[in-house]
C-alpha cells in the first residue's frame, strides 16, 4: 500500500515541477506572482531547495549551462517514460 502512495506522491511532485518549469517565463503579472508563490511554497516545504538554488547561482555560467543541458535531457527522458505508463 505504501508503494502505491509513493508513486502517486511522485506523480504529483513531477506534475508540480513540470507546471513550475513550464511557467517560468511569465507574460502577465498574475503568472509572475504565481511563480513567486510556488517557489516560496516549494522552498518552505523543502528547505534544502533554497541551498541548492544558492549553490546554483554561485556556479560559473559555463558549468551551469552544461548542467542545464543535462537536466533538459533527463526531463525529456522522464516525459517519454511517463507517456509509456
C-alpha positions as CSV (number, residue, x, y, z in Angstrom):
1,X,0.0,0.0,0.0
2,X,2.9,2.4,0.8
3,X,4.4,1.9,-2.7
4,X,1.2,2.9,-4.4
5,X,1.0,6.1,-2.2
6,X,4.7,6.8,-3.0
7,X,4.0,6.5,-6.8
8,X,1.0,8.8,-6.5
9,X,3.1,11.3,-4.5
10,X,5.9,11.2,-7.0
11,X,3.4,11.8,-9.8
12,X,2.1,14.9,-8.1
13,X,5.6,16.2,-7.4
14,X,6.6,15.7,-11.0
15,X,3.4,17.4,-12.2
16,X,4.0,20.3,-9.8
17,X,7.6,20.6,-11.0
18,X,6.6,20.4,-14.7
19,X,4.0,23.1,-14.1
20,X,6.5,25.3,-12.5
21,X,9.1,24.8,-15.2
22,X,6.5,25.4,-18.0
23,X,5.6,28.7,-16.4
24,X,9.0,30.1,-15.7
25,X,8.6,32.8,-18.3
26,X,5.7,34.9,-17.2
27,X,3.8,37.0,-19.7
28,X,1.5,38.6,-17.2
29,X,1.8,39.9,-13.7
30,X,-0.5,37.1,-12.5
31,X,1.8,34.5,-13.8
32,X,4.8,36.2,-12.2
33,X,3.0,36.2,-8.9
34,X,2.1,32.6,-9.3
35,X,5.7,31.6,-9.9
36,X,6.9,33.5,-6.9
37,X,4.2,31.9,-4.7
38,X,5.1,28.4,-6.0
39,X,8.8,29.0,-5.4
40,X,8.1,30.2,-1.8
41,X,5.8,27.3,-1.2
42,X,8.2,24.7,-2.5
43,X,11.2,26.1,-0.8
44,X,9.3,26.3,2.5
45,X,8.2,22.7,2.1
46,X,11.7,21.6,1.1
47,X,14.3,23.9,2.7
48,X,17.1,22.1,1.1
49,X,16.0,23.5,-2.2
50,X,16.9,27.0,-1.0
51,X,20.5,25.9,-0.5
52,X,20.6,24.2,-3.9
53,X,19.3,27.3,-5.6
54,X,22.0,29.4,-3.8
55,X,24.7,26.9,-5.0
56,X,23.3,27.0,-8.5
57,X,23.7,30.8,-8.8
58,X,27.3,30.7,-7.4
59,X,28.2,28.3,-10.2
60,X,30.2,29.6,-13.2
61,X,27.9,30.3,-16.2
62,X,29.5,27.7,-18.4
63,X,29.1,25.0,-15.8
64,X,25.5,26.0,-15.2
65,X,24.7,25.8,-18.9
66,X,26.2,22.3,-19.1
67,X,24.1,21.2,-16.2
68,X,21.0,22.8,-17.7
69,X,21.5,20.7,-20.9
70,X,21.8,17.5,-18.7
71,X,18.6,18.5,-16.9
72,X,16.7,19.0,-20.1
73,X,17.8,15.6,-21.4
74,X,16.7,14.0,-18.1
75,X,13.3,15.7,-18.2
76,X,12.8,14.7,-21.8
77,X,13.6,11.1,-20.9
78,X,11.3,11.2,-17.9
79,X,8.5,12.6,-20.0
80,X,9.0,9.8,-22.6
81,X,8.9,7.2,-19.8
82,X,5.8,8.8,-18.2
83,X,4.0,8.7,-21.5
84,X,4.6,4.9,-21.8
85,X,2.9,4.4,-18.4
